[in-house]
Amino acid sequence: MLWVLAPIVLALLWLAMLGPGGAPDPVGRSGCSGACSMVYDPVACVFADGDARGFGSRCEAERYACEHRTRLVRCDREVR
């Protein structure tokens, strides 16, 4: 009986990991978007906790803020 249920349970677990469109959900387990474009547009950002960092794009800075549960205060373009 278990050998009949095991494939069904595995299939249900696999389907639960997929998004509604049948593809993996781009939002990670943290609830933060993990998909940023590969366009390099460097920014220097300041966060609510006083931390200042440089990123390859504003999207990466926003993802960092979400993952670290802090607020993005300001981003300026870095001089290349």
ABEGO torsion letter per residue (X at the ends): XAAAAAAAAAAAAAAAABBAAGBBBABBAAGBBABBBABBBBBBBBBAAGBBBBBABAAAAAAAAAAAGBBBABBBBBBX
